[in-house]
């Protein structure tokens, strides 16, 4: 486990509508917000760089740049961040959902569903022609929200460097 402290402050000018949602269920209040100042960047960094299946070893400056240039969603219980999602978008035609997680000790309680509802309900993500994501193990979650395998997979191409953060 890496102890990370950072003086991270969002660098990009605010270009997205900020939302804040309170979901109260079974005496528990989940707060979902797009306010980047509320993000626990060390926690996000630790999870993504050490526990994710997609970005092990990601350098902190890369994550900070990604956050600066994305629409980010934090999920909080009692002020503690327990989940995160990031959307790369032009807010007009296209969005790509990335870096979605709920901390392991909070899984199985519906928080990922609530996080996805907040993402897909965000006003800047309405009327898009294409909304994409990649997943290795959460197909069931995303299918509940209308995500399917590509309708025309032969039209999609990628440049993929899975080990880019390896030393």
Secondary structure, 3 states (H helix, E strand, C coil): CCCCCCCCCCCCCCCCCCCEEEEEECCEEEEEECCHHHCCHHHHHHHHHHHCCCCCCCCHHHHHHHHHCCEEEEEEECCEEEEEEEEEECCCCEEEEEEEEECHHHCCCCHHHHHHHHHHHCHHHCCCCEEEECCCCCHHHHHCCCCCCCCCHHHCCCCCCCCCCCC
